[in-house]
């Protein structure tokens, strides 16, 4: 990413921020101290500090700005492999992706991973392919089902790929499946 593309964070002076805070303790003296940027003790209103000239970052830009998140990568798998019935390897990859996106180690009820596990269980018992739940059924709207999301990294791609491979009978990944989508997102993010 070039320096022209980096957005500078907005900074505000502490004095400007202090003007927005109502002076509730100490009456007029506290308001005067607040306007001067003087640090005072709340109990006595006496100036015990010096003028604070530190700049504060008000709204830092989000880390995911301009990058592809794990949730977006899961939704991209719908476009590439949406008609594929959900298998155990897909459910494991989706679970690994959810864990990495949210930072939680447990599966959330009603989340993407729980839906994938349920679909894989039902698909294992289904008699025909018409009755099977597809990746599109599970992953459509994945970003909305995740309580938090983060940009896809190489480590995330490795974790998702490993989970998919460990749970496949042939120890492979589906060429355009979940692991491939997260890996593609990580490659794109790494090149930025």
Secondary structure, 3 states (H helix, E strand, C coil): CCCCCCCCCEEEEHHHHHHCCCCCCCHHHHHHHHHHCEEECCCCCCEEEEECCCEEEEECCCCCCCCCEHHHHHHHHHHHHCCCECCHHHHHHHHHHHHHHHCCCCCCCCCHHHHHHHHHHHHHHCCCHHHCCEHHHHHCCHHHHCCCCCECCHHHHHHHHHHHHHCCCCCCCCCCCHHHHHHHHHHHHHHC
